[in-house]
């Protein structure tokens, strides 16, 4: 007889029913316990018919269905798909449960069919393995094939497939391995090109397991809602994509490690389900991404429905042969309210790319899309030996890129080009890859058809001397640089070049040698009028600091009467008391100099709460070269304390001042 393991809560529930202190389920409601549906933990307990106190009974653990009890062998050669599907069906029929895989290799020559209220739990040492027998489900027909690639249009041809499901999960610490049997191109009937393929799902958990050798996609989900993922590993660098999240809302991803050849983590919206669907409310934190040939963290290229409200924080990217942070609107989508913070990238061809194109590959005659309200805060990147300059490329009219902010964004690119014409490069408007735009005439930032782009406390450098300007802005408006640093090529005609730009500004900026930036313009107008109230300055010499600190004035360029030189020790600090007229989020701008080549990171706290741990204060090139670091902080109305504390034995940099911008 097949075993169904219940829980201690089931026994307690039975006793409560027998004693009459709980009412049984109403007619038609799912019965509790054992192989039946678990009691809803949010349902209040029934009142005692004897007038006593309410009895709270813990919700039972979901029933467990071991695949070995349904005929699975787990020896790496016997086809266990039938047993797996029987266990899934039993769990679903019982109202929900966990299908468990103990240690072993479960060969799966056929498609596993997921059902609602079922979680697949893979214990340590458990592997579901793909097989090259070509006996997976054939791809379904799709009348909307023409609007996206073949792999995005067909879902049945996968190791694991499900449609219109709710409350499903893949958990544990085991592995689902395509084992070299999955197709990276367009599969023939019987071949699979995905490990996990889910459409129209609600409440999906994908945590703890490893997906290996995923074919075209390790995981592809379309039109899902409420997705939670923690400690997911994807090891598919030998195949293609990691995780494609398409037309999906309410996503939380933490502690992921996704290593792919094609796109590692891609957010898309296509027309595969015959509708233009929304996307958004997504958070990805504390994760590592890498992409061999393509994009590490990407929006697009399929971009039918709009995207809004995305947060990416504490992400490391190592390796990307296209974009580290890529964002394209090719098919009419409006992409807005996307925020990147604390991102570190190495070995990327193009650290940041934004492009609006005119492919329009979507149903219902889409127009031209747009990109707006995007922020980059504390972003570091270094490039490969050959690169595509970081680029913002909009379309004219409604397709312009708008309201983009870069705070403390420092990019190091390969450089190595000579002087070249500064006219706009060629562009394939239907192409989405960084190479769809010709060689940029700026080694750093190339900006075209954009409005209201602001760089603050940011920097661009090269590894090899380059004859191009650091920045070119073309046919744009409201392009502002404040406390911006750029490395100068020995033969470059200018550092910043503005071409037909209305309202440009380069203030408080310098080259890496400390001299003023060379600004050149054609057909452009300058506007450096303040965009808001001037910040309030608090000098470091008027603050409190670690005993043993001194107020020095031997390095020029400081403000006020001097700067604070703290002891070179962990915990050295300076603390200001600042006043805010109203509660809100303010920018804290910390002026410092670090004449060494070593970073001197500091924790930044407000009112005793750390708001930025280990914030980088990199070398400035000389003790007489002063730079700033800006962090956003929530301030209370009235007095607030702001403390910066060294986190290494090198101590703090020399600290000059704290500027507090008006809360907003």
C-alpha positions as CSV (number, residue, x, y, z in Angstrom):
1,X,0.0,0.0,0.0
2,X,1.4,3.4,-0.9
3,X,2.3,5.5,2.1
4,X,0.9,9.0,2.8
5,X,2.7,10.6,5.7
6,X,0.5,13.0,7.7
7,X,1.6,15.3,10.6
8,X,1.3,15.7,14.3
9,X,-1.1,18.5,13.6
10,X,-3.4,16.0,11.9
11,X,-3.6,14.0,15.1
12,X,-4.3,17.1,17.2
13,X,-7.0,18.1,14.8
14,X,-8.7,14.7,15.1
15,X,-8.7,14.9,18.9
16,X,-10.2,18.4,18.7
17,X,-13.0,17.2,16.5
18,X,-13.6,14.2,18.7
19,X,-13.9,16.4,21.8
20,X,-16.3,18.8,20.1
21,X,-14.1,21.8,20.5
22,X,-13.8,22.3,16.7
23,X,-16.5,22.1,14.1
24,X,-15.9,19.8,11.1
25,X,-15.6,21.3,7.7
26,X,-18.7,22.5,6.0
27,X,-20.2,20.4,3.3
28,X,-18.2,20.6,0.1
29,X,-15.1,22.0,1.9
30,X,-11.9,20.0,1.7
31,X,-11.5,17.7,4.6
32,X,-8.3,18.0,6.7
33,X,-5.6,15.6,7.5
34,X,-3.6,12.8,5.9
35,X,-3.9,12.6,2.1
36,X,-6.6,15.3,2.0
37,X,-6.3,19.0,1.7
38,X,-4.4,20.9,4.5
39,X,-6.5,23.1,6.7
40,X,-6.2,26.8,5.8
41,X,-4.0,28.3,8.4
42,X,-5.6,31.7,8.0
43,X,-9.1,30.4,8.8
44,X,-10.1,31.4,12.4
45,X,-10.8,28.4,14.7
46,X,-14.5,27.7,15.4
47,X,-16.0,28.6,18.8
48,X,-16.4,25.9,21.3
49,X,-20.1,24.7,21.4
50,X,-19.7,24.5,25.2
51,X,-19.0,28.2,25.4
52,X,-15.3,27.8,26.4
53,X,-12.3,29.5,25.0
54,X,-11.3,29.2,21.3
55,X,-8.9,26.4,20.6
56,X,-6.1,27.2,18.2
57,X,-4.9,24.1,16.3
58,X,-1.6,24.4,14.3
59,X,-2.1,23.9,10.6
60,X,-1.0,20.5,9.5
61,X,2.1,20.0,7.4
62,X,1.3,19.2,3.8
63,X,1.0,15.4,3.2
64,X,4.1,13.8,1.7
65,X,4.2,11.5,-1.3
66,X,7.5,9.7,-1.8
67,X,8.0,8.9,-5.5
68,X,9.5,5.5,-4.6
69,X,6.2,4.5,-3.1
70,X,4.7,5.1,-6.6
71,X,7.2,2.9,-8.4
72,X,10.3,5.1,-8.8
73,X,13.6,3.3,-8.6
74,X,16.2,6.2,-8.7
75,X,19.0,4.1,-10.1
76,X,19.9,6.4,-13.0
77,X,18.7,4.1,-15.8
78,X,15.1,3.1,-15.1
79,X,12.6,5.5,-16.6
80,X,10.9,7.0,-13.5
81,X,8.6,9.5,-15.2
82,X,5.5,7.4,-14.8
83,X,6.0,7.0,-11.1
84,X,6.7,10.7,-10.7
85,X,3.5,11.7,-12.5
86,X,1.5,9.2,-10.4
87,X,2.9,10.8,-7.2
88,X,2.0,14.3,-8.5
89,X,-1.5,13.2,-9.4
90,X,-2.0,11.6,-5.9
91,X,-0.8,14.7,-4.2
92,X,-3.1,16.9,-6.3
93,X,-6.1,14.6,-5.8
94,X,-5.6,14.7,-2.1
95,X,-5.9,18.5,-2.1
96,X,-2.2,19.1,-2.1
97,X,1.1,17.8,-0.8
98,X,4.8,17.4,-1.2
99,X,6.2,15.0,-3.7
100,X,9.6,13.9,-2.3
101,X,12.7,12.6,-4.0
102,X,15.1,11.0,-1.6
103,X,18.8,10.6,-2.7
104,X,19.1,8.9,-6.1
105,X,19.1,9.6,-9.8
106,X,15.6,9.6,-11.3
107,X,15.8,9.2,-15.0
108,X,13.0,11.0,-16.8
109,X,12.5,10.1,-20.4
110,X,9.1,11.8,-20.7
111,X,7.6,15.1,-19.7
112,X,6.7,15.5,-16.0
113,X,3.2,17.1,-15.7
114,X,2.9,19.5,-12.7
115,X,-0.4,20.0,-11.0
116,X,-1.8,22.6,-8.6
117,X,-1.0,22.5,-4.9
118,X,2.0,20.3,-5.4
119,X,5.7,20.9,-4.4
120,X,8.5,18.8,-5.7
121,X,11.1,18.4,-3.0
122,X,14.5,17.1,-4.0
123,X,16.6,16.0,-1.0
124,X,20.4,16.3,-1.0
125,X,21.8,13.8,-3.4
126,X,18.5,13.6,-5.4
127,X,18.7,14.3,-9.2
128,X,16.0,14.3,-11.8
129,X,17.9,13.5,-15.0
130,X,17.0,14.3,-18.6
131,X,17.3,11.7,-21.3
132,X,17.9,11.8,-25.1
133,X,15.3,9.2,-26.0
134,X,13.3,11.9,-27.8
135,X,10.1,10.9,-26.0
136,X,9.1,14.2,-24.4
137,X,5.8,15.9,-25.2
138,X,5.7,17.4,-28.7
139,X,5.4,21.2,-28.9
140,X,1.8,22.5,-29.1
141,X,0.6,24.6,-32.0
142,X,0.6,28.3,-31.5
143,X,-1.3,30.8,-33.7
144,X,0.9,33.6,-32.4
145,X,4.2,32.0,-33.4
146,X,5.3,34.9,-35.5
147,X,5.6,37.3,-32.7
148,X,8.5,35.7,-30.8
149,X,11.2,33.1,-31.2
150,X,10.2,29.5,-31.4
151,X,11.5,28.7,-27.9
152,X,9.3,31.4,-26.4
153,X,6.2,30.2,-28.4
154,X,6.0,26.5,-27.3
155,X,5.8,25.2,-23.7
156,X,4.8,21.5,-23.7
157,X,8.2,20.3,-25.0
158,X,10.0,20.5,-21.6
159,X,11.2,18.2,-18.9
160,X,8.6,19.7,-16.6
161,X,5.5,21.5,-17.8
162,X,2.4,23.0,-16.2
163,X,-0.4,25.4,-17.3
164,X,-3.0,27.3,-15.2
165,X,-1.6,26.1,-11.9
166,X,-1.7,27.5,-8.4
167,X,0.4,26.9,-5.3
168,X,3.3,24.9,-6.8
169,X,6.9,24.6,-5.8
170,X,10.4,23.2,-6.5
171,X,12.4,23.1,-3.3
172,X,15.1,21.2,-1.4
173,X,18.8,20.9,-2.2
174,X,18.9,18.5,-5.1
175,X,19.3,18.9,-8.8
176,X,17.3,18.8,-12.0
177,X,19.8,18.1,-14.7
178,X,19.1,18.1,-18.5
179,X,22.2,16.0,-18.7
180,X,23.1,17.1,-22.2
181,X,19.8,15.8,-23.6
182,X,18.0,19.1,-24.0
183,X,18.1,21.1,-27.3
184,X,19.5,24.6,-27.5
185,X,17.9,25.4,-30.9
186,X,14.4,24.6,-32.3
187,X,13.6,21.0,-31.1
188,X,12.0,18.3,-33.2
189,X,9.0,16.4,-32.0
190,X,10.0,14.4,-28.9
191,X,12.9,16.7,-28.1
192,X,12.8,19.1,-25.1
193,X,14.4,22.5,-24.9
194,X,13.6,23.5,-21.3
195,X,13.8,22.1,-17.9
196,X,10.9,24.0,-16.3
197,X,8.2,25.5,-18.5
198,X,5.2,27.1,-16.7
199,X,2.4,29.3,-18.0
200,X,-0.4,31.2,-16.3
201,X,0.6,30.1,-12.8
202,X,0.0,31.7,-9.4
203,X,2.1,31.3,-6.2
204,X,5.3,29.7,-7.4
205,X,8.3,28.8,-5.2
206,X,11.6,27.9,-6.8
207,X,14.2,27.7,-4.1
208,X,17.3,25.8,-3.0
209,X,17.6,23.5,-6.0
210,X,20.1,23.5,-8.9
211,X,19.0,23.5,-12.5
212,X,21.8,22.2,-14.7
213,X,22.2,22.0,-18.5
214,X,18.9,23.5,-19.3
215,X,18.9,23.5,-23.1
216,X,17.4,26.7,-24.5
217,X,16.0,27.7,-21.0
218,X,16.7,26.3,-17.6
219,X,13.4,27.9,-16.6
220,X,10.8,29.8,-18.6
221,X,7.7,31.2,-17.0
222,X,5.0,33.2,-18.7
223,X,2.0,35.1,-17.2
224,X,2.7,34.1,-13.6
225,X,2.0,36.0,-10.4
226,X,3.6,35.8,-6.9
227,X,6.9,34.1,-7.6
228,X,9.3,33.5,-4.7
229,X,12.9,32.2,-5.1
230,X,15.7,31.9,-2.6
231,X,19.1,30.2,-3.1
232,X,18.4,29.0,-6.6
233,X,21.3,27.8,-8.6
234,X,21.4,27.6,-12.4
235,X,24.4,26.0,-14.0
236,X,23.7,26.2,-17.7
237,X,26.7,28.0,-19.1
238,X,27.3,25.1,-21.5
239,X,23.8,25.6,-23.0
240,X,21.8,28.9,-23.3
241,X,19.5,30.9,-21.1
242,X,19.2,30.8,-17.4
243,X,15.8,32.1,-16.3
244,X,13.3,34.0,-18.6
245,X,10.6,35.7,-16.6
246,X,8.0,36.7,-19.1
247,X,4.8,38.8,-18.5
248,X,5.0,38.1,-14.8
249,X,4.2,40.2,-11.7
250,X,5.1,40.1,-8.0
251,X,8.5,38.4,-8.0
252,X,11.0,38.2,-5.1
253,X,14.4,36.6,-5.9
254,X,17.2,36.4,-3.2
255,X,20.6,34.8,-3.1
256,X,20.4,33.4,-6.6
257,X,23.5,32.2,-8.5
258,X,22.7,32.1,-12.2
259,X,25.4,31.1,-14.7
260,X,24.3,30.9,-18.3
261,X,25.8,31.2,-21.8
262,X,23.0,33.3,-23.2
263,X,21.0,35.7,-21.0
264,X,21.4,34.8,-17.3
265,X,18.3,36.6,-15.9
266,X,15.9,38.2,-18.4
267,X,12.6,40.0,-18.0
268,X,10.5,39.9,-21.1
269,X,7.0,40.3,-22.4
270,X,5.9,38.6,-25.6
271,X,2.7,37.7,-27.4
272,X,3.0,33.9,-27.1
273,X,-0.3,33.7,-25.1
274,X,-2.1,35.9,-27.6
275,X,-2.3,39.0,-25.4
276,X,-0.2,42.0,-24.3
277,X,0.4,41.4,-20.6
278,X,1.7,43.5,-17.8
279,X,4.9,43.0,-15.8
280,X,6.3,44.4,-12.6
281,X,6.6,44.6,-8.9
282,X,9.9,42.7,-8.9
283,X,12.8,42.7,-6.4
284,X,16.2,40.9,-7.0
285,X,18.8,41.1,-4.2
286,X,22.1,39.5,-3.1
287,X,22.6,37.5,-6.2
288,X,25.4,36.6,-8.7
289,X,25.0,36.5,-12.4
290,X,27.2,35.6,-15.4
291,X,26.5,35.3,-19.1
292,X,29.0,33.8,-21.6
293,X,27.8,35.2,-24.9
294,X,25.1,37.6,-24.0
295,X,23.4,39.6,-21.3
296,X,23.7,39.1,-17.6
297,X,20.6,41.1,-16.3
298,X,18.3,42.0,-19.2
299,X,15.0,43.6,-20.2
300,X,14.0,42.3,-23.6
301,X,14.4,41.8,-26.3
302,X,10.7,40.6,-26.3
303,X,8.9,43.7,-25.0
304,X,5.2,43.8,-25.8
305,X,3.7,44.7,-22.4
306,X,4.8,47.5,-20.1
307,X,7.3,47.1,-17.2
308,X,7.2,49.0,-14.0
309,X,8.5,48.9,-10.4
310,X,11.8,46.8,-10.4
311,X,14.5,46.9,-7.7
312,X,17.9,45.3,-8.2
313,X,20.3,45.5,-5.2
314,X,23.6,44.0,-4.2
315,X,24.1,42.1,-7.5
316,X,27.5,40.9,-8.7
317,X,28.0,40.2,-12.4
318,X,31.1,38.4,-13.7
319,X,31.3,38.0,-17.4
320,X,28.9,39.2,-20.1
321,X,29.7,39.4,-23.8
322,X,26.9,41.8,-24.5
323,X,25.4,44.0,-21.7
324,X,25.9,43.7,-18.0
325,X,22.8,45.7,-17.3
326,X,20.8,45.7,-20.6
327,X,17.5,47.4,-21.2
328,X,15.7,47.6,-24.6
329,X,12.2,48.4,-25.7
330,X,11.8,46.9,-29.1
331,X,8.1,46.1,-29.4
332,X,6.2,49.1,-27.9
333,X,6.7,48.5,-24.2
334,X,7.0,51.4,-21.7
335,X,9.7,50.6,-19.2
336,X,9.7,52.8,-16.1
337,X,10.5,52.9,-12.4
338,X,13.6,50.6,-12.5
339,X,16.3,51.0,-9.9
340,X,19.8,49.5,-9.7
341,X,21.8,49.8,-6.5
342,X,25.1,48.4,-5.3
343,X,25.9,46.6,-8.5
344,X,29.5,45.3,-9.3
345,X,30.4,44.1,-12.8
346,X,33.6,42.7,-14.2
347,X,34.5,41.4,-17.6
348,X,31.5,42.9,-19.3
349,X,31.5,44.1,-23.0
350,X,29.0,46.9,-22.3
351,X,28.4,47.8,-18.7
352,X,25.1,49.6,-19.3
353,X,22.9,49.7,-22.4
354,X,19.6,51.4,-22.9
355,X,17.9,51.4,-26.3
356,X,14.5,52.1,-27.8
357,X,14.0,50.3,-31.1
358,X,11.2,50.0,-33.7
359,X,11.0,46.2,-34.3
360,X,7.3,46.3,-33.2
361,X,7.0,42.5,-33.1
362,X,3.8,42.3,-31.1
363,X,0.1,41.9,-31.7
364,X,-2.4,44.8,-31.9
365,X,-0.2,47.1,-33.9
366,X,2.2,48.5,-31.2
367,X,3.8,51.9,-31.4
368,X,7.2,52.9,-30.3
369,X,8.0,52.2,-26.7
370,X,9.9,54.3,-24.2
371,X,12.4,54.1,-21.2
372,X,12.0,56.5,-18.3
373,X,12.6,57.0,-14.6
374,X,15.6,54.7,-14.2
375,X,18.2,55.1,-11.5
376,X,21.7,53.7,-11.0
377,X,23.3,54.1,-7.6
378,X,26.7,52.7,-6.5
379,X,27.5,50.9,-9.7
380,X,31.0,49.7,-10.5
381,X,32.1,48.1,-13.8
382,X,35.2,47.1,-15.6
383,X,35.1,45.9,-19.2
384,X,36.6,43.2,-21.4
385,X,39.5,43.8,-23.9
386,X,37.0,45.0,-26.5
387,X,33.8,46.8,-25.6
388,X,30.7,48.7,-26.6
389,X,30.7,52.1,-24.9
390,X,27.9,52.5,-22.3
391,X,25.0,53.9,-24.3
392,X,21.6,55.6,-23.9
393,X,19.9,55.5,-27.4
394,X,16.4,56.7,-27.7
395,X,14.1,57.3,-30.7
396,X,12.9,60.7,-31.6
397,X,9.5,61.9,-30.4
398,X,7.7,59.7,-27.9
399,X,10.6,57.2,-28.0
400,X,13.1,59.4,-26.2
401,X,14.8,58.1,-23.1
402,X,13.8,60.3,-20.1
403,X,14.7,60.9,-16.5
404,X,17.7,58.8,-16.0
405,X,19.9,59.3,-12.9
406,X,23.4,58.0,-12.2
407,X,24.7,58.4,-8.6
408,X,28.2,57.2,-7.8
409,X,28.5,55.2,-11.0
410,X,32.1,54.5,-11.8
411,X,33.0,52.7,-15.1
412,X,36.3,51.5,-16.3
413,X,36.3,50.6,-20.0
414,X,39.1,49.1,-22.2
415,X,39.7,52.2,-24.4
416,X,42.5,51.8,-27.0
417,X,40.8,53.6,-29.9
418,X,42.2,56.5,-31.8
419,X,40.6,59.8,-32.7
420,X,37.5,59.4,-34.9
421,X,34.7,61.4,-36.3
422,X,32.1,62.5,-33.7
423,X,29.1,62.2,-36.0
424,X,26.4,59.7,-34.8
425,X,27.2,56.1,-35.5
426,X,25.1,53.8,-37.6
427,X,22.0,52.2,-36.0
428,X,19.8,49.2,-36.9
429,X,16.5,50.3,-35.4
430,X,15.2,46.8,-35.3
431,X,18.3,45.4,-33.6
432,X,18.6,45.0,-29.9
433,X,22.2,43.9,-29.3
434,X,24.9,46.5,-28.4
435,X,26.5,45.9,-31.8
436,X,23.3,47.1,-33.5
437,X,24.9,50.5,-33.0
438,X,28.2,51.2,-34.7
439,X,31.4,52.2,-32.9
440,X,30.5,55.0,-30.6
441,X,32.6,58.1,-31.0
442,X,32.9,58.4,-27.2
443,X,34.9,55.9,-25.2
444,X,32.7,56.5,-22.2
445,X,29.0,57.5,-22.4
446,X,27.2,58.0,-25.7
447,X,23.8,59.6,-25.3
448,X,21.3,60.2,-28.1
449,X,17.6,61.3,-28.1
450,X,17.4,61.6,-24.3
451,X,15.9,64.1,-21.8
452,X,16.8,64.8,-18.2
453,X,19.9,62.7,-17.7
454,X,21.9,63.4,-14.6
455,X,25.3,62.2,-13.5
456,X,26.4,62.9,-9.9
457,X,29.6,61.8,-8.2
458,X,30.3,59.5,-11.1
459,X,33.4,58.6,-13.1
460,X,34.6,57.1,-16.3
461,X,38.1,55.8,-17.0
462,X,39.9,53.7,-19.6
463,X,42.6,51.0,-19.3
464,X,44.4,52.1,-22.6
465,X,44.8,55.6,-23.9
466,X,41.8,56.6,-26.1
467,X,41.5,59.4,-28.6
468,X,37.7,59.8,-28.2
469,X,35.9,62.2,-25.8
470,X,34.7,60.7,-22.6
471,X,31.1,61.7,-23.2
472,X,29.1,62.7,-26.3
473,X,25.5,63.8,-25.9
474,X,23.6,64.3,-29.2
475,X,20.1,65.6,-30.0
476,X,19.1,65.7,-26.3
477,X,18.1,68.1,-23.5
478,X,18.7,68.5,-19.8
479,X,22.0,66.6,-19.7
480,X,23.8,67.5,-16.4
481,X,27.1,66.4,-14.9
482,X,27.8,67.4,-11.2
483,X,31.0,66.2,-9.5
484,X,31.8,64.1,-12.6
485,X,35.3,62.8,-13.2
486,X,36.6,61.7,-16.6
487,X,40.0,60.4,-17.8
488,X,41.5,62.3,-20.7
489,X,42.9,60.7,-23.8
490,X,46.1,62.3,-25.0
491,X,44.7,63.1,-28.4
492,X,41.0,63.5,-27.6
493,X,39.4,66.7,-29.0
494,X,37.3,67.3,-25.8
495,X,36.3,65.6,-22.6
496,X,32.5,66.4,-22.9
497,X,31.0,67.1,-26.3
498,X,27.4,68.4,-26.6
499,X,25.8,68.3,-30.0
500,X,22.4,70.0,-30.4
501,X,21.7,69.7,-26.7
502,X,19.3,72.1,-25.0
503,X,20.3,72.8,-21.4
504,X,23.6,71.0,-20.7
505,X,25.6,71.6,-17.6
506,X,29.0,70.4,-16.3
507,X,29.6,71.7,-12.8
508,X,32.1,70.9,-10.1
509,X,33.7,68.3,-12.4
510,X,37.3,67.5,-13.3
511,X,39.5,65.1,-15.2
512,X,41.3,62.4,-13.3
513,X,44.4,64.6,-13.1
514,X,42.5,67.3,-11.2
515,X,42.2,69.8,-14.0
516,X,38.9,71.2,-15.4
517,X,37.0,69.2,-18.0
518,X,37.3,70.5,-21.5
519,X,33.7,71.1,-22.7
520,X,32.9,71.6,-26.3
521,X,29.5,72.2,-27.9
522,X,27.8,72.7,-31.3
523,X,24.3,74.0,-31.6
524,X,23.8,73.6,-27.8
525,X,22.8,75.8,-24.9
526,X,24.1,75.7,-21.3
527,X,21.8,75.7,-18.2
528,X,23.4,75.2,-14.8
529,X,20.6,76.8,-12.8
530,X,19.9,74.9,-9.6
531,X,17.2,72.3,-9.9
532,X,16.2,72.7,-6.3
533,X,17.2,74.3,-3.0
534,X,21.0,74.5,-2.4
535,X,22.2,71.8,0.1
536,X,23.2,72.7,3.6
537,X,27.0,72.2,4.3
538,X,28.3,70.9,7.6
539,X,32.1,71.1,7.9
540,X,33.9,68.0,9.3
541,X,36.0,70.2,11.6
542,X,32.8,71.3,13.4
543,X,31.6,67.7,13.9
544,X,32.6,65.1,16.6
545,X,35.2,62.5,15.8
546,X,37.3,59.6,17.2
547,X,39.8,60.6,19.9
548,X,43.2,61.0,18.3
549,X,41.8,62.7,15.2
550,X,43.3,66.0,14.0
551,X,42.0,69.0,12.0
552,X,44.6,69.5,9.3
553,X,45.0,72.0,6.5
554,X,48.2,70.8,4.8
555,X,46.4,69.5,1.7
556,X,44.8,72.2,-0.4
557,X,41.3,72.1,-2.0
558,X,39.2,71.7,1.2
559,X,36.4,73.9,2.2
560,X,36.1,75.7,5.6
561,X,39.1,75.9,7.9
562,X,40.4,72.4,7.4
563,X,39.6,68.7,7.2
564,X,39.5,65.8,9.7
565,X,42.3,63.3,9.7
566,X,41.3,60.3,11.8
567,X,43.5,57.5,13.1
568,X,44.2,54.7,10.7
569,X,42.1,52.1,12.5
570,X,38.9,50.2,12.2
571,X,36.1,52.1,13.9
572,X,37.5,55.6,13.3
573,X,34.6,57.9,12.7
574,X,33.2,61.3,12.2
575,X,29.7,62.2,13.3
576,X,27.6,65.3,12.3
577,X,24.4,66.5,13.8
578,X,22.2,67.9,11.0
579,X,18.8,69.5,10.9
580,X,16.0,68.7,8.5
581,X,13.1,71.1,8.1
582,X,10.8,68.2,7.2
583,X,11.0,64.4,7.3
584,X,11.8,62.8,4.0
585,X,14.6,61.3,1.8
586,X,17.6,63.5,1.5
587,X,20.9,63.1,-0.3
588,X,24.0,63.0,2.0
589,X,27.0,64.2,0.0
590,X,30.3,63.4,1.8
591,X,33.4,65.2,0.7
592,X,36.7,63.3,1.1
593,X,40.2,62.7,-0.3
594,X,42.0,59.4,-0.4
595,X,45.6,59.8,-1.7
596,X,46.3,56.1,-1.6
597,X,45.4,53.4,-4.1
598,X,43.5,51.4,-1.6
599,X,39.8,51.8,-1.0
600,X,38.8,53.0,2.5
601,X,35.3,51.8,2.9
602,X,33.0,53.2,5.6
603,X,29.7,52.3,7.2
604,X,27.2,55.2,7.0
605,X,24.5,55.4,9.6
606,X,21.7,57.8,10.4
607,X,20.3,58.1,13.9
608,X,22.1,54.9,14.8
609,X,20.9,52.8,11.9
610,X,23.3,51.7,9.2
611,X,22.0,52.8,5.8
612,X,25.1,51.9,3.7
613,X,27.4,49.2,4.9
614,X,31.0,49.2,3.7
615,X,30.4,52.1,1.3
616,X,33.3,52.5,-1.0
617,X,35.6,55.5,-0.7
618,X,38.1,54.7,-3.5
619,X,41.4,56.5,-4.1
620,X,41.2,60.0,-5.5
621,X,44.7,60.0,-7.0
622,X,46.1,62.6,-4.5
623,X,45.4,64.0,-1.1
624,X,44.7,67.3,-2.8
625,X,42.1,65.8,-5.1
626,X,38.7,65.9,-3.4
627,X,35.7,63.9,-4.4
628,X,32.3,63.2,-3.0
629,X,30.1,60.1,-2.3
630,X,26.4,60.5,-2.2
631,X,23.9,58.2,-0.4
632,X,20.1,58.7,0.0
633,X,18.9,58.7,3.6
634,X,15.6,59.0,5.4
635,X,15.8,62.0,7.8
636,X,13.5,62.9,10.6
637,X,12.1,66.4,11.0
638,X,14.5,68.3,13.3
639,X,17.9,67.0,14.5
640,X,19.5,63.9,13.0
641,X,22.9,62.3,13.6
642,X,25.0,61.1,10.6
643,X,28.1,59.0,11.3
644,X,30.7,57.6,8.9
645,X,32.8,54.7,10.4
646,X,35.9,53.1,8.9
647,X,35.5,49.3,8.4
648,X,39.2,48.4,7.8
649,X,42.5,49.0,9.5
650,X,43.4,51.6,6.9
651,X,40.9,53.9,8.6
652,X,38.9,56.6,7.0
653,X,39.9,58.9,4.2
654,X,40.4,62.6,5.0
655,X,36.9,64.0,5.5
656,X,36.1,67.6,4.5
657,X,32.3,68.1,4.7
658,X,28.8,66.8,4.6
659,X,26.3,68.4,2.3
660,X,22.6,67.6,3.1
661,X,20.2,68.1,0.3
662,X,16.6,69.1,1.1
663,X,14.4,66.2,1.9
664,X,11.8,65.3,-0.7
